[in-house]
Amino acid sequence: MLTLLSCGQGQNSSFDADYQAILNYATTQGYTLPSSAQQTKQNTLLSSLKTEGVWNKLDSFANFRTDGDSNFALIDWKNLTQYTAVNSPTFTTNVGFLTNGTSSYINTNKNLGTNFVLNSASEFKWVNNNIDSGGGTVISGARGTSGANLYEVTPISFALNSNISLLVSSNNLAGFRHINRANSTQVQRFVNGVVVTGVQASTVVVNRIPFIGALNSGSATGFESNSFSIYGFGGDLSAEATNFYNAINTYITSL
């Protein structure tokens, strides 16, 4: 087995153990692995997240921008489980998944919790197009039965563990969008490293699994047509936000 893996199935003794575990999981599932060159870049990304103190604060992380197959793209790196592409969002190698704005989305299949808690939480994604300015679409998120929300909707509005949406300065730019809660009153939105901070009281952690390209309110609604390359959530990453963005941006722009 070691000989086979060393001949192109993703075995590299210099890789971080957690990245090697991703490759081993994918091989066991019969997925097509990324190219050797890209495996090295992905290993560097994961190692950078560890170095910057991000990795241990994450509950879920998926990297759709890969030259592996669509199944490999849907691996949750933190949990060695799978996101689900619902109603056939289009997968493009080295780009990610394109949702259609009417029916397709990605189900993370991962409940919020562990690091993502009431007053310490983050949710992030890399979008490849400017986001929709329409009020009815949601880039990603969920709405619980209690009314608490986790979502980013339109260039000026988001909610994070609150039943109140925060209005901030308009920014619909493509790239790395990261919303963050540092405490019971303060929330932040980072877009490509640029932050705005606002006051939004926390209420309760939303009790539904987040969707990407739609809102999970018991069923998928508010569909967004966009292309997604990265997604995840975890604890408060305000202190790590700049280095987190730099690590993701370095990987994205290297392909």
N, C-alpha and C positions, 0 to 999 in steps of 0.2 A: 504493500500500500504506500509506504513512504517513497519508493521509487516512482510509482505512478504519479503521485502528487507532485514530486519534484520535477516531473517532466511536463508540467503545464496545468495541473489541476489546482494550483493555488497554494502549494506548500512552500513557505519561505521562512527559514529559521530566524531571520532578522525582523520579521513582522511583530508588531504588538500582539500580545496573546488574545486580546478581545477582537482585533481585526481578523486574526487567523481563525478564530472561532466562527466568525461570519462566513468566511470562505468554506470552512469545513461543513457548516450547516447547509450552505447552498449546494455544495457537492453532494451531500447526502440526499438532498431533495431533488437532485437532477437538474438544477438550474445552470444556465450558461454563465460562467464567471466573467468578470471584466478582463480586459487584456492585461498582460503583465505590467505594462507601463502604467496603466490606470490603477492597478492594485497598489502599486507603490505610492501613487498620489493619494489614494483613499487611506492607506495606512498612515501617511503623513498627516492627513486631516484628522483622523481619530487620535493620533498621538498629540497633535496640537491642542485638541479639545481637552485632553488630559492635562497637558502642561499648563494650560490657562485656567484650570480649575472648573471647567464647564462640564466635563463628562460625568462626574459623580453627582451633579445636580440635575441631570436629565432623567426623565421617566420614559421618554420615547424619542427616537431619532431615526429618520429615514432619508436616504440620499437617492433621489430618483435620477440624478444626472450621472449616467453610467453607460458604458458600452457593453455591460452585461445585458442579459435579457430582461424583459419586463417583470418576471418573477423575482429576479435578483434585485431589481429596483425597488420592489415593494417590501423588502426585508426591513423589519424594525431592528436596527443595529443594537439597541439596548437590551432587547428582550428575546432576540432570535425567534421572532414570530413574524406573521405576515400582515401588512395592510391589505385591504381588498379594493380592487378597482371595480366600481359598480357602474353598470350600463356603459361599459367600454370607453372610458376616456382614452384618447389616443396617446400611445407611447412612442416617443421619438428618441433614438439613441443619442446619448450625450446632451440631451435637453431635459426630458422628463415627461410628465403627463399633462395633456391638454384636456380640460373639462369643457363641455359644450354649452353651458349656460342654461340648459333646459332639463337635463335628466342625469347626466353623468357626474360622478364625484368619487372621492376616495374615502373609505371607512378605515380609520386608524385601528379599530378593534382593540383599543386600549383605554381603560378607565383612568380618569384623573385620580391622583393620589400619590402617596409616598413623598416625593419631593414637592410636587404641585399641591400646595395646601392653601388655606384661606388667605393668609397674609404674606405668602411667599410663593410667587407663581410667575411663570413665563410661558408664552406661546410664540412660535416663530415659523416663518416660511420664506422661501425664495420664490418670488414670482417673476416670470419672464416678460410680462407685459404690464403696462400701466393698469391700475385697477379701475373697475367700473365706477363711475360717479353716480350711478342710479341708486336710489334709496332702497330698492328691494333686493339687492344682491349682497351676498356675504362671502368674503374670501375664504374664511374657514371658521368653524366654531360649533357651539352647542347652546341650547337653551333648556334649562332644567324645569321640572314641574313646579318648583318653588318660585320661578321667575328669575332666578339668578342666571347670568349670561357669561359666556366666554366667546367673544367673536370680534372680528374686525370687519366693519361694514362701511362702505364709502370711504373717500379719502379723509374724512374729518371725524369719524365716529368709531369708537370701540368700547368694549366692556370686558372686564376681567374680574370674575368673582363678585359681581355686583348686578343688581337689577336696574341700575341707572347707566345709560350710555354716556361716555365722556366726549364732548365736542372739543376738538383741537384744531390747530392750523391745518389747512388743506395740504395734503401731500399724497398724490396718487402714483408716485414713481415706482417703476419696476425695481426689483432687487431684493435685498434682505429686509424684511419687515418683522419686527420683534416687539411684542407688547409685554409689559412687565409690571408686576406688583411687588413692591419692596416692603410694604407694611399695611396697616388697616386703612390708611387714608390716601397714600400716594401711589399713583400709577404713571407709567411712562410708555411712550411709543418711540421706538428707534426705527428710522428708515435709512438704510445704508450708513449707519453710524451716527446720524443726526437725531438728537433727542428732543422731544417736548415732554414736559412733566405737568401733571394735573392732579386735582383732588377728586377722588371717587371713593366713597365709603364701601368697604367690603360688606357683603351680606352672608353668602354661603357659597361653597364650592358647587359648581354646576354638576348635576348628577347624570349626565349623558356623555357618551363617547364622542369626541370631536370628529367632525367630517372636514374634508378639504375640498373646496370648491362648492360648498353648500353649508347650510345650517342644519344641525340635528336637533329638531324639536319634537322628537318621537318618530318623525319621518323626515326625509330630506326636503328642504325648502330653500328658497332664496338663492338659486343657483348662480354661480359666477363662471363666466367663460374666461379661463386663464390657463397659463402653462406654469406648472409647479416643478421645482427642482429639489427643494429641501423642505422638510417639515419636522416639527417636534415640539415638545413641551417639557417643563420641569419646574424647578424652584426658582427663586429670585436670582436673576443673572445681571442685576444692575451694575455690580462692581466689575463683572467680566465682559460687559456688553461690547466694548470697543475691540478687545482682543478676540472675542467670539466672532464679531463681524469680519475682522481681518482674516481669521482662519478660514471661514466659509468663502469669503471673496477670493482668497488666494487659490482655493481649490477650483471654484467655478471658473475663474479666468484662466486657469492653466489648461483647460480642455479646448 
